[in-house]
């Protein structure tokens, strides 16, 4: 049991160290020696857990997705309308991109199409599936207009968020990401909510994400 716990701690150190390297220089610019130096572990310890740099990167992405889902699951456990869950889940991920280096590295790796032989689609598929469920419930609760297809909306929200965070990273190193995601939702709610509920939607957004 002691050995298992030591191995778990070492693996976690490698993932955090690798995340800091991948975030700074990307997959192509990172070397195993860089990861070893940042993680503070011996080469044998790394190769006990991972055979290649590719495996390390995939572990960073997996951990990033776990962290993000832990946050979203905590939000989804609260009794709220689905439209509020949708806004809060996206805001939570935006805040994680500011505060958590593993999340930042994982997102960078998943948006770098040159990093892997086969693009990693599963994290985005998971987010789209979640937003399909939430959007379907939001329409049943009267928060989406009848002509809004929940699946189409979900397929728009996830790529739109991805674009917003990438441009926020480019312009401000994500300092303004929450404000930019708030703007995204301002336009979205005015587009998809029934006309007679737009006032409620604007008040909802102000309550959940007050203007800076």
ABEGO torsion letter per residue (X at the ends): XAAAAAAAAAAAAAAAAAAAAAAAAEAAABBAAAAAAAAGBBAAAAAAABABAAAAAAAAAAAAAAAAAAAAAAAAABBBBAAAAAAAAAAAAAAAAAABAAAAAAAAAAABAAABABBBAAAAAAAAAAAAAAAAAAAAAGABBAABBAAAAAAAAAAAAAAAAAAAAAAAGGAAAAAAAAAAAAAAAAAABBAAAAAAAAAAAAAABBBX
